[in-house]
């Protein structure tokens, strides 16, 4: 579609977002008494925000104008964060991660696919070159360490060689035939012209000939102009590209034309930013400098008039003169000091009165704090949001800069100078403020020496500094060898730590699977069961949603991770073969995250408590530096096993379990690092510490009948075709779906690989696939029995 289509989509979506914000101001800020009404209101907002999210993501992916993309990006991150906040309220209200949305979808005339969580493409696109380089580097490390088998180079067979020669020869014959036909055509044309010259032409023929020549000429000019516009649009109008002597960087060859245009436009934007910064320094710099000096001088004079002396200049670590403008007016400070003094005297008098009262009277107990539970029992009110202000600011900025902009004449999608000046002005002011601080600090020292006779900073700050130095001198060193470990890690580079983790098998390659590859369909019967009050197993689409909400969206966006409800750890629990490892790899694929493997059998390379501490610090340092990162613990129930440890291996597991809470405490909102555990037997773990480590627990079900035999796509059909098999009338997929009830996706994959061997694929033309072959192989596996499923629930 043309760019104007996506600009219109952005405009329509922005209007929908304004309507949603207005509705939130009217409804969500009012206390509500009925939980059903609250849940309906939250679910409706959740579905509508998801639709806005989907449209904004599509517009952001296709827009080329860098400043427009930045504006859409802010709105996109804000909508993502708001969805996570609404999800948190829904979970707190129902005490469940899965909700019945059938009624809301019917009321809004939506289909179940509309509540799928879209994955923004910018998670990968904006870091494509870095991710490709990192993948090549990891592959080189694993090859050199002998941990990765190099793909064998197979020689070409005789039939393949003959086929290549045949293709080349047929192409040569085609070119020769085309040249021969062209010669014949030119000869016929020459002959017809000769005959026309001999016989002569009528005026009508001459007019037709003139029209033909003119129309051809005008069409060629029009085509040439359109081609030039297309080349300009793709950013290929440089002399090197036109002459064919230039070449694009290797990172850009893998991108689409739109991505190439974005990169080229970004380089132009950077050069424009640099030139605008210098222009602002030259034109507005002297005025900004003079204004700052006048403000600082006036503030110091007012402070001396009130306190009787010039204040000390704020140090640079506290912000320098910026701290002066942030702080309150001196008169306000004096008023606050007087109020505090009066309050302290009143408290002192009350204590004296209480001291005179008899001691026999027992102190009254403080009333209990009003928490979320009390609020939910009496009335509900939406909690504070970190994203509503961001969305409102983005909406007002859109109305000022972009709503009434004429996009028809903006074919080149060039930048807006006024917007760049507004963004660069803050940086220019900060640079000038640092220079002004140096000048004013020296001037203040000279004035204090001349007027008050002071030669340096005095008062409370100096005393605190001296006392702090004394405390530092007399402090005793801490015991233990952790400081030596930290010093050794601090001296090492990220590349060396990355290489060691890869060689030890703690940093592994990510399999290229997407979240959409986790196949499953919506079952309306589950919604009916939830409406009756039952809690059925979550469906596969619900699992996809939860993994996207708690894993992919926060890891992909720094803004969302810092401001949304923070989820540091995630547990995927379910029977063996339901796709838990696949979901872990899907999280890494969709966000471009590193994958650290902390499976218990893999941690024995760093024995002892100090070894485990060093391993976790290495992972933490590399994961934070090269974020986003996922730390995966497979069979995580083994490190939380019940009872006393019996061997050295189990002792090491127990140590790791005790260190995990410290590891999670070290993760801050700015660190896009997620701990993901997978467990096929979570009921074997000591549930107290086990559930404290994992904030969110997602129960993954075995595939239902719709997934095994859906209307449009089935599990059996997908894996049989993927393996190279052919479907015939002798293969009854409905029968396979019926008999595979209770079996997992892993069982289906194993059965298909067992039946469709290389020999069986060669025999398929004369011996079609039959249902009995798969049923016989399936009978050798044990299904997930009802008792095990109930234990999981």
C-alpha positions, -999 to +999 in steps of 0.1 A: +000+000+000+012+036-005+025+056+024-007+077+026-027+046+035-006+041+066-007+078+075-045+076+073-044+044+094-023+062+120-047+092+120-078+069+125-061+049+152-051+081+170-087+092+171-097+058+185-070+061+211-082+096+221-117+081+226-103+054+248-084+079+269-115+100+273-135+069+284-108+060+309-110+095+325-148+091+328-151+055+339-119+041+354-113+069+379-148+063+395-150+037+423-171+006+414-190-017+437-199-047+414-171-070+404-190-083+373-193-047+360-157-040+367-145-071+348-167-063+318-153-028+317-117-040+319-122-068+293-138-044+269-109-019+273-084-048+269-099-059+236-102-024+222-066-015+232-054-047+214-071-035+182-054-001+186-021-020+193-024-040+161-031-010+139-003+011+154+022-017+149+012-021+112+015+017+107+049+018+125+062-010+104+054+006+071+060+043+077+093+057+064+093+092+079+116+089+109+099+115+130+065+100+123+078+066+132+091+080+165+057+095+173+039+062+165+066+043+185+058+063+216+021+056+212+028+019+205+049+015+237+023+033+257-005+011+245+016-020+252+022-009+287-015+000+293-025-035+281-002-050+307-016-028+334-052-037+325-042-074+325-027-070+360-061-056+372-080-084+356-058-111+372-061-094+406-099-092+402-105-129+392-074-145+408-068-163+375-045-157+345-072-168+320-105-151+315-138-157+298-139-133+269-166-149+248-194-125+259-172-094+253-162-106+219-198-112+208-208-078+221-180-060+203-186-082+172-150-096+173-136-131+166-113-150+190-083-143+168-087-105+176-073-111+211-041-126+198-011-105+209+007-090+179+045-090+181+060-057+170+085-062+141+108-035+153+120-058+181+142-075+155+144-050+126+160-022+146+188-045+158+191-069+128+227-062+120+238-066+157+219-098+160+233-113+128+269-104+139+263-119+174+249-151+159+279-155+136+303-148+165+285-175+187+286-200+158+324-194+154+330-199+192+310-232+192+327-245+160+362-237+175+352-254+208+339-285+189+304-280+203+288-275+169+290-300+140+299-283+107+275-291+079+292-317+057+297-306+021+282-333-001+294-339-036+269-334-065+254-366-079+254-374-116+217-367-119+220-333-103+250-324-126+230-335-157+200-314-144+222-283-140+237-287-175+202-292-190+189-259-173+219-240-186+216-254-221+179-247-223+185-211-212+211-207-239+188-221-266+161-197-254+184-167-257+195-178-292+159-182-303+149-148-290+178-132-309+168-150-341+132-139-338+143-103-332+163-104-364+133-117-384+111-090-368+135-062-378+138-076-413+100-076-417+098-041-404+125-029-428+107-045-457+073-029-448+089+006-446+105+001-480+071-008-495+054+022-478+080+046-493+074+032-527+036+035-526+033+068-506+010+076-477-024+094-474-028+124-450-048+101-425-019+076-424+006+105-419-016+119-390-018+084-374+020+080-377+025+114-360+001+105-332+018+072-327+052+088-325+040+115-301+022+091-278+052+069-276+074+098-268+051+112-241+047+077-225+084+071-225+090+105-207+062+097-182+077+062-175+112+078-171+098+103-146+080+076-126+112+056-125+132+085-113+106+091-085+108+055-075+146+056-073+144+088-052+118+071-030+141+040-024+171+063-017+191+050-047+196+084-065+233+088-058+257+088-088+274+056-077+241+037-076+230+051-110+263+042-127+263+008-111+297+013-094+284+014-058+273-014-036+252-015-004+266-027+029+261-064+035+238-058+065+213-040+042+212-068+016+190-089+038+165-061+044+135-052+023+133-020+002+114-002+029+140-011+055+168+001+032+149+034+028+146+036+066+183+031+072+193+057+045+167+081+059+181+076+094+216+085+083+203+117+067+185+124+100+217+120+121+235+144+098+206+169+101+206+166+139+244+174+140+240+204+117+210+217+136+228+214+170+257+235+156+232+261+142+214+264+175+247+268+194+257+296+170+224+315+170+209+309+204+239+299+225+249+334+237+214+342+247+210+309+266+243+315+284+235+350+294+200+339+307+215+311+328+241+334+344+215+360+353+192+334+368+220+318+389+232+353+401+197+363+411+192+331+430+224+336+450+216+372+458+181+362+471+197+334+492+222+359+508+194+384+515+175+358+534+202+337+551+230+363+554+256+344+534+262+331+499+254+294+495+279+268+483+277+260+447+260+226+440+284+199+429+282+184+394+272+150+407+240+165+421+232+182+388+251+214+392+230+245+387+202+223+375+196+215+412+191+252+419+162+255+394+146+223+406+146+234+442+120+257+457+122+295+462+142+306+493+110+321+509+092+287+505+121+270+521+120+294+551+082+288+554+087+250+554+115+252+580+092+273+603+064+248+599+086+219+607+099+237+638+064+244+650+054+207+644+084+195+663+075+217+693+039+204+692+051+168+692+075+175+721+046+189+742+025+158+734+053+135+745+056+154+778+018+151+784+020+114+776+049+109+800+028+124+829-001+100+822-001+067+841+017+038+825-011+013+831-031+025+802-022+003+772-014+020+739-042+018+713-035-005+684-031+011+650-059+004+625-049-021+598-036-007+566-060-006+538-046-028+511-058-042+478-079-069+494-099-044+515-103-022+485-116-051+464-141-061+491-156-027+495-151-010+462-128-012+432-108+017+417-082+015+389-047+017+402-022+044+392-008+042+357+026+049+343+014+050+307-017+072+306+004+104+309+026+091+281-004+084+259-019+118+266+013+136+258+017+117+226-019+125+217-014+163+223+019+162+203+001+145+174-026+171+174-001+199+174+025+186+148+009+159+127-029+161+126-032+190+102+000+183+082-003+182+044+013+148+034+006+151-003+036+173-010+059+153+013+069+127-013+105+125-001+093+119+035+119+145+047+124+156+083+107+186+100+134+211+110+113+227+138+108+193+156+145+186+154+153+221+168+130+215+197+146+181+206+182+195+201+176+226+222+176+206+254+209+191+246+224+224+237+211+240+269+227+211+289+261+216+272+260+253+278+249+248+314+280+228+322+302+256+308+283+282+328+287+261+360+325+262+357+325+300+352+299+308+379+316+285+405+348+304+402+330+337+403+311+327+434+343+317+452+359+351+444+327+370+456+325+350+488+362+357+495+358+394+488+324+400+506+322+373+534+359+364+538+352+327+531+379+307+513+360+275+506+328+255+510+316+256+547+287+244+567+269+212+569+281+198+536+318+201+545+312+185+579+293+156+564+321+151+539+347+150+567+327+126+588+321+104+558+358+102+552+365+093+588+339+065+587+354+052+555+389+051+571+378+032+603+355+007+585+365-029+588+369-050+557+342-076+550+351-113+554+349-138+525+363-141+490+334-125+471+354-092+467+382-111+449+356-128+426+340-095+418+374-078+411+384-107+388+351-104+369+353-066+367+387-067+350+374-090+323+358-079+290+323-088+279+337-107+249+359-130+271+329-137+295+307-143+265+332-168+250+337-187+283+299-190+288+295-203+253+324-228+256+310-241+289+276-247+274+259-220+295+252-198+264+234-218+237+221-211+202+185-202+198+163-223+175+145-202+149+108-207+159+081-181+162+053-179+187+028-185+158+044-219+152+029-231+185-004-243+169-037-243+187-073-231+184-099-215+206-125-238+222-157-221+231-166-248+256-139-236+279-156-202+281-189-218+289-172-238+317-156-206+331-190-189+331-203-217+354-175-211+379-152-240+369-115-235+361-106-257+331-071-261+318-060-231+297-061-234+260-031-232+237-041-197+224-043-185+260-008-198+266+004-179+236-011-147+250+004-151+284+039-159+270+036-128+248+024-105+276+048-116+303+078-126+282+080-111+247+065-075+250+086-065+281+118-080+267+113-063+234+107-027+245+128-009+271+101+016+278+075-011+285+100-031+307+108+000+329+073+012+335+049-018+332+042-043+360+076-060+364+078-098+358+112-111+365+105-148+365+082-171+346+074-208+350+061-230+322+047-262+337+031-291+318+035-327+308+065-338+288+062-330+251+037-301+252+062-276+238+077-258+269+112-256+254+098-245+221+081-215+239+114-206+255+131-205+221+101-186+207+106-158+233+143-155+223+135-156+186+108-129+187+129-105+208+165-113+197+174-124+232+205-144+243+196-178+258+215-189+289+211-226+299+210-231+336+196-266+335+207-285+367+228-310+348+246-281+332+257-262+363+282-288+376+310-271+357+311-245+385+310-266+417+308-251+452+290-220+464+317-196+452+317-213+418+279-208+415+281-172+426+308-165+400+287-183+373+256-162+382+275-130+382+290-138+348+255-145+334+242-113+350+270-091+336+268-105+301+229-106+301+226-069+312+253-057+288+238-076+258+202-074+267+175-087+262+185-120+277+166-151+289+180-174+316+164-208+312+163-235+339+151-268+325+137-295+349+137-267+375+119-288+401+151-308+406+168-278+424+138-274+447+135-311+455+120-322+488+140-337+516+177-336+525+203-337+496+218-372+492+249-365+470+272-337+460+251-330+429+220-324+449+239-302+473+249-281+444+213-279+432+202-267+467+229-240+466+216-228+433+180-226+446+192-204+475+210-181+452+182-176+428+163-150+450+195-130+452+199-132+414+163-119+410+168-091+435+198-079+414+175-074+384+163-038+381+135-025+359+161-012+334+175-047+330+157-067+303+166-101+318+139-128+323+143-160+343+122-188+327+118-222+343+103-253+326+090-283+346+073-315+337+069-325+374+064-293+394+045-313+422+078-330+431+093-296+442+092-280+477+064-256+468+072-229+493+105-216+479+096-229+444+065-206+441+084-177+457+110-177+429+085-177+400+062-148+399+040-161+371+031-198+366+016-208+332+001-243+330+005-257+295-021-282+283-020-312+260-036-305+226-074-307+224-095-322+196-097-289+177-059-287+176-055-323+166-082-320+139-092-284+132-114-271+104-085-255+084-053-268+099-044-298+121-015-310+141-012-343+123-015-326+088+011-300+097+038-325+108+031-350+081+035-324+054+065-309+071+082-343+071+075-347+033+045-371+035+015-370+011-021-371+022-044-396+005-079-410+011-063-440+029-051-417+056-080-407+080-069-376+099-102-376+119-094-411+131-059-401+141-073-371+160-097-394+179-072-421+189-045-395+199-066-380+227-044-376+257-011-376+237+010-345+234+026-326+205+059-343+213+042-377+208+028-367+175+062-355+162+079-387+174+053-408+157+056-390+124+094-391+124+093-429+133+069-437+104+082-414+077+117-426+074+138-419+043+130-454+029+092-449+036+092-416+018+108-432-013+081-459-013+052-434-010+043-432-047+035-469-050+026-475-014+004-446+000+003-437+037-023-455+058-039-447+092-028-480+107+009-471+104+006-441+127-018-458+151+006-487+156+035-464+163+013-442+186+004-473+207+040-476+219+037-443+238+021-436+271-005-408+271-011-381+298-036-398+321-064-379+338-048-384+373-016-366+361-037-338+346-055-333+379-022-333+398-010-304+375-042-284+382 
